[in-house]
């Protein structure tokens, strides 16, 4: 049995009726108190004095209650007396009710209009001056507290009521229906535009936050991919050397014992297996168009060539090395070189005309790095001021530095200096090499 298809007109009508039910008929007297303004809002925070700012957060409530008071005064001005006071309390109460039950306040206002007008008398129909102001105020406040679709339904039902009352019940009285339709349309349109603009700004802000988080995550993944590629090349090279040396070692000894030959064969098999697994696991980080570098990965002894290249680019650089220079693990050498390279690149981009100092400290427990540059000098200072400043942790290069140091269980700090420059410091722990016993290595 096939399901009967609904026409687009039926679906549209069903959607409209569903919207009316959800906006105005579903629990209309729900308790929804109007919250105070935020103390950090664009208006309140500009007010002088903490006491004034604490009182200003209740400004919307005071404005609504003021409108309710004006509506009551207009009702008393129409006739005076206790009767008019009781009649005026209904529209005034509807205005005040928008502070706690907005949709219910609109229903009270629209349903009480014919009775209030009939009891008050006068020459206007279906609203007198008091009822006109109160109903317009109720619609405006409710629209500001709900959503544009609710404002549309309120306007349509009010216009239908005004048309029916003007043609069937007005008699010889002047009808304020067209005036109400026009004034409420203008008011609700302005409120809806403000709500739509506010919602759009919130969505844009949320999207920007998500975009920034995704951008940071993508940057982090790119840096990790780069590091994994470089370490893949370094480790693969050394594992290949181990496999080749283990295969050639038995041929360097005349008549080697079978145990020694078997040990070297086991070393070679394990090295080849480790190299295969390394290429299988870490090889997935390579892009399809990635080409392995022809030259070995750079180490600290290649730093002089980097500094010479940076000086040719216009950055005066000075290098200082302290401690006993020794060979470090390849991963540490590569990461230290990349950190210095990125710090100098940042100085070239963000502080043209400055001077940079590179300090390398070989200490007992590891390797210390410090790259500091001065503020831009001369004519470059104005151009640099227009560029986005470097920030600790949010830049692409600084993210890569942190990843490299974190991979080696080290620490890194990156922050502006008091003189207007920038400083990057890092410490990478390096385990001490085991002491050799007599006979080893000979």
C-alpha positions in Angstrom: 0.0 0.0 0.0 1.6 3.3 -1.1 1.5 6.2 1.2 -0.5 9.2 -0.2 1.7 12.1 -1.1 0.8 15.5 0.3 0.7 18.6 -1.9 3.2 21.4 -1.3 0.3 23.7 -0.3 -0.9 21.3 2.3 2.6 21.0 3.8 3.0 24.8 3.8 -0.4 25.1 5.6 0.5 22.4 8.1 3.8 24.2 8.8 2.0 27.5 9.4 -0.5 26.0 11.7 2.3 24.1 13.5 4.2 27.4 13.9 1.2 29.2 15.3 0.6 26.4 17.8 4.2 26.3 18.9 4.6 30.1 19.2 1.3 31.2 20.7 -0.7 28.2 21.9 1.9 25.8 23.4 2.1 26.7 27.1 1.5 30.4 26.7 1.5 31.2 30.4 4.9 29.6 31.0 7.0 31.4 33.6 9.9 33.1 31.7 11.3 36.0 33.7 13.2 38.7 31.8 16.8 38.5 32.8 18.8 41.6 33.7 21.3 43.1 31.2 24.9 41.8 31.3 27.3 44.0 33.3 29.8 43.5 30.5 27.4 44.6 27.8 28.3 47.3 25.3 26.1 49.9 27.0 26.4 49.1 30.7 30.1 48.8 30.8 30.6 52.3 29.5 28.6 53.9 32.3 30.6 55.7 35.0 30.5 54.3 38.5 29.9 50.7 39.8 26.7 51.7 41.5 25.2 53.1 38.3 26.2 50.0 36.4 24.6 47.8 39.0 21.4 49.7 38.7 21.5 49.9 34.9 21.2 46.2 34.4 17.5 46.6 35.4 16.8 49.3 32.8 14.6 47.1 30.6 12.4 46.2 33.6 12.1 49.8 34.5 11.1 50.8 31.0 8.4 48.2 30.8 7.0 49.2 34.2 7.1 52.9 33.1 5.0 52.0 30.0 2.5 50.2 32.2 2.3 53.3 34.4 1.7 55.6 31.4 -1.0 53.3 30.2 -2.7 53.4 33.5 -2.5 57.2 33.6 -4.0 57.5 30.2 -6.9 55.3 31.3 -7.5 57.6 34.3 -7.3 60.6 32.1 -10.1 59.2 29.9 -12.7 59.3 32.7 -11.3 59.1 36.1 -13.0 57.4 39.0 -12.6 54.0 40.6 -14.3 52.3 37.7 -11.8 53.6 35.2 -9.0 52.7 37.6 -10.1 49.1 37.6 -10.6 49.2 33.8 -7.1 50.7 33.3 -5.4 48.1 35.5 -6.1 45.4 32.9 -4.0 46.8 30.0 -1.4 48.1 32.4 -1.2 44.7 34.0 -0.7 43.1 30.6 2.2 45.3 29.9 3.8 44.5 33.3 3.0 40.8 32.7 5.4 40.7 29.8 8.3 40.6 32.3 7.4 37.1 33.5 4.9 35.6 31.0 5.3 37.3 27.7 3.0 35.2 25.4 0.3 35.0 28.1 0.5 38.8 28.4 -0.3 39.1 24.7 -3.3 36.9 25.0 -4.6 38.9 28.0 -4.1 42.1 26.0 -5.9 41.0 22.9 -8.8 39.1 24.6 -9.5 41.9 27.1 -9.5 44.6 24.5 -13.3 44.5 23.6 -14.4 44.4 27.2 -12.1 47.1 28.3 -13.1 49.4 25.4 -16.8 48.7 26.0 -16.6 49.5 29.7 -14.4 52.6 29.1 -16.7 54.0 26.4 -15.3 56.8 24.2 -15.2 57.6 20.5 -12.5 55.1 19.4 -12.8 51.4 18.6 -11.5 48.8 19.2 -8.8 50.6 21.3 -8.9 53.7 23.3 -5.6 55.7 23.9 -4.7 53.6 26.9 -5.5 50.2 25.2 -3.7 51.3 22.0 -0.5 52.1 23.9 -0.6 49.1 26.1 -1.3 46.6 23.2 1.5 48.1 21.1 3.9 48.0 24.0 2.9 44.3 24.8 3.5 43.3 21.1 6.9 45.1 21.0 8.1 43.5 24.3 6.9 40.1 23.4 8.5 40.3 19.9 11.8 41.3 21.6 11.6 38.4 23.9 10.6 35.7 21.4 11.5 35.4 17.7 10.5 37.1 14.4 8.0 34.3 13.6 6.1 35.0 16.8 6.0 38.7 16.0 4.5 37.9 12.6 1.7 35.7 14.1 0.9 38.5 16.7 0.6 41.1 13.9 -1.6 38.9 11.7 -4.0 38.0 14.6 -4.1 41.6 15.7 -4.8 42.8 12.2 -7.6 40.2 11.7 -9.2 41.3 15.1 -8.9 45.0 14.2 -10.6 44.3 10.7 -13.4 42.3 12.3 -14.0 44.8 15.1 -13.8 47.8 12.6 -16.4 46.3 10.3 -18.8 44.4 12.6 -18.6 46.1 16.0 -17.4 49.7 15.5 -20.9 51.1 14.8 -20.5 54.8 14.6 -17.1 55.0 16.4 -13.9 55.8 14.7 -11.7 52.7 14.1 -8.1 52.7 15.1 -7.5 49.3 13.4 -5.4 50.8 10.5 -3.4 52.9 12.8 -2.6 49.8 15.0 -1.8 47.7 12.0 0.7 50.3 10.7 2.3 51.2 14.0 2.6 47.6 15.1 4.1 46.6 11.7 6.8 49.3 12.0 7.6 48.4 15.6 7.7 44.6 15.1 9.7 45.0 11.9 12.4 47.1 13.7 12.5 44.6 16.6 12.7 41.6 14.3 15.6 43.3 12.4 17.5 43.8 15.6 16.9 40.2 16.6 17.9 38.8 13.2 21.1 40.9 13.3 21.9 39.8 16.9 21.3 36.2 15.9 23.5 36.5 12.8 26.3 38.1 14.9 26.1 35.3 17.4 26.2 32.7 14.6 29.1 34.4 13.0 31.0 34.6 16.3 30.3 30.9 16.9 31.4 30.0 13.4 34.6 32.1 13.8 35.4 30.2 17.1 34.8 26.9 15.4 36.9 28.0 12.4 39.7 29.2 14.6 39.7 25.9 16.5 39.7 23.9 13.2 42.5 26.1 11.9 44.6 25.5 15.0 43.9 21.8 14.8 44.8 21.7 11.1 48.0 23.6 11.9 48.8 21.2 14.6 48.3 18.2 12.3 50.4 19.7 9.6 53.2 20.3 12.0 53.0 16.8 13.4 53.0 15.5 9.8 56.1 17.5 9.0 57.9 16.2 12.1 56.9 12.6 11.4 58.2 12.9 7.9 61.5 14.2 9.0 61.9 11.7 11.8 60.9 8.9 9.4 63.8 9.9 7.1 66.2 10.1 10.0 65.3 6.8 11.7 65.0 5.0 8.4 68.5 6.1 7.4 70.0 4.9 10.7 68.1 1.6 10.6 69.4 1.0 7.1 72.9 1.6 8.3 72.4 -0.9 11.1 71.1 -3.5 8.7 74.0 -3.0 6.3 76.7 -3.0 9.0 75.2 -6.2 10.6 75.3 -7.9 7.2 78.9 -6.9 6.5 80.3 -7.5 10.0 80.9 -11.3 9.6 83.0 -10.7 6.5 85.3 -8.4 8.3 86.5 -11.2 10.7 88.3 -14.2 9.4 86.5 -17.5 10.3 84.0 -15.9 12.7 82.4 -18.2 15.2 79.0 -19.5 14.2 77.4 -17.8 17.3 78.8 -14.4 16.2 77.5 -14.9 12.6 74.1 -15.9 13.9 74.0 -12.9 16.2 74.7 -10.5 13.4 72.2 -12.3 11.2 69.6 -11.8 14.0 70.5 -8.1 14.3 70.1 -7.7 10.6 66.7 -9.5 10.5 65.4 -7.4 13.4 66.7 -4.2 11.7 65.1 -5.0 8.4 61.8 -5.9 10.2 61.9 -2.7 12.2 62.6 -0.7 9.0 59.7 -2.4 7.3 57.3 -1.6 10.1 58.6 1.9 10.3 57.9 2.5 6.7 54.5 0.9 6.9 53.3 2.9 9.9 55.1 6.3 9.4 54.9 6.2 5.7 51.2 7.0 5.8 52.0 10.6 6.8 53.6 11.2 3.4 51.4 13.0 0.9 51.2 11.5 -2.6 53.3 14.2 -4.0 55.8 14.2 -1.2 59.4 13.6 -2.3 62.1 12.6 0.2 64.9 15.1 0.4 68.1 14.2 -1.5 70.4 15.6 1.2 70.4 14.4 4.8 68.3 16.2 7.4 70.1 19.3 8.8 71.8 19.2 12.2 73.4 21.8 14.4 76.7 21.7 12.6 74.9 23.1 9.5 73.7 26.1 11.5 76.5 28.4 10.2 75.1 28.1 6.6 71.6 28.9 7.9 72.9 32.0 9.7 74.8 33.2 6.6 71.6 32.8 4.6 69.7 34.8 7.2 72.3 37.6 7.2 72.0 37.8 3.4 68.3 38.3 3.9 68.9 41.4 6.0 68.8 40.1 9.6 72.0 40.7 11.6 72.7 37.5 13.5 75.1 36.5 16.3 75.7 33.0 17.5 77.1 32.0 20.9 77.9 28.4 21.9 78.6 27.5 25.5 79.5 24.1 27.0 81.3 21.1 25.6 80.0 20.6 22.0 79.1 17.0 21.5 77.1 14.9 19.1 73.5 14.6 20.1 70.8 12.1 19.0 69.6 12.8 15.4 66.1 13.8 16.5 67.4 16.3 19.0 69.8 17.8 16.4 67.1 18.1 13.8 64.5 19.6 16.2 67.0 22.1 17.6 67.9 23.2 14.0 64.3 23.6 13.0 63.5 25.6 16.2 66.3 28.1 15.5 65.3 28.2 11.8 61.7 29.0 12.6 62.6 31.6 15.3 64.8 33.4 12.8 62.1 33.2 10.1 59.7 34.9 12.5 62.1 37.6 13.2 62.6 38.2 9.5 58.8 38.4 9.0 57.7 40.3 12.0 60.7 42.4 13.0 62.5 43.6 9.8 65.7 45.6 10.4 66.2 44.0 13.9 69.2 42.1 15.2 69.0 38.5 16.4 71.1 36.5 18.9 71.3 32.7 18.9 72.6 31.0 22.0 73.2 27.3 22.2 74.1 25.8 25.6 75.4 22.2 25.9 74.7 21.3 29.5 75.0 18.0 31.4 71.3 17.2 31.3 70.5 18.3 27.7 70.5 21.2 25.2 69.4 24.8 25.8 68.4 27.1 23.1 67.7 30.8 23.1 66.8 33.0 20.1 66.0 36.7 20.8 65.5 39.5 18.4 65.3 43.3 19.0 62.4 45.5 17.9 62.2 46.7 14.3 64.6 49.6 13.6 64.3 52.7 11.6 61.9 52.8 8.7 61.0 49.1 9.2 59.3 49.9 12.5 56.3 51.6 10.8 55.8 48.7 8.3 56.1 46.1 11.1 53.5 47.9 13.2 50.9 47.3 10.5 51.5 43.5 10.6 49.8 41.2 13.0 52.0 40.7 16.1 53.5 37.4 17.1 51.6 35.8 19.9 52.9 33.0 22.1 51.2 29.8 21.1 48.9 30.9 18.3 51.3 31.3 15.4 51.9 28.5 12.9 55.7 28.4 13.5 55.4 28.6 17.3 53.0 25.6 17.2 55.6 23.6 15.4 58.3 24.6 17.9 56.1 23.4 20.8 55.3 20.2 19.1 59.0 19.4 18.5 60.0 20.3 22.0 57.0 18.4 23.5 57.9 15.3 21.5 61.3 15.3 23.2 59.8 16.0 26.7 61.3 19.4 26.7 60.0 22.9 27.5 59.6 26.0 25.4 58.6 29.6 26.1 57.9 32.3 23.5 56.9 35.8 24.5 57.7 39.5 23.7 60.5 41.2 25.5 60.2 44.4 27.4 62.3 46.2 24.7 59.7 45.4 22.0 61.5 42.3 20.6 60.7 38.6 20.9 62.4 35.8 22.7 62.2 32.0 22.2 63.8 29.7 24.8 63.8 25.9 24.8 65.4 23.1 26.8 65.6 19.6 25.4 66.7 16.9 27.9 69.3 14.5 26.6 70.2 11.3 28.5 73.9 11.0 29.3 75.8 8.5 27.1 76.6 5.3 29.0 80.2 5.2 30.2 82.4 2.7 28.2 84.3 0.0 29.9 87.8 -1.0 29.0 87.6 -3.1 25.9 84.5 -1.7 24.5 84.7 0.2 21.3 88.2 -1.2 20.5 
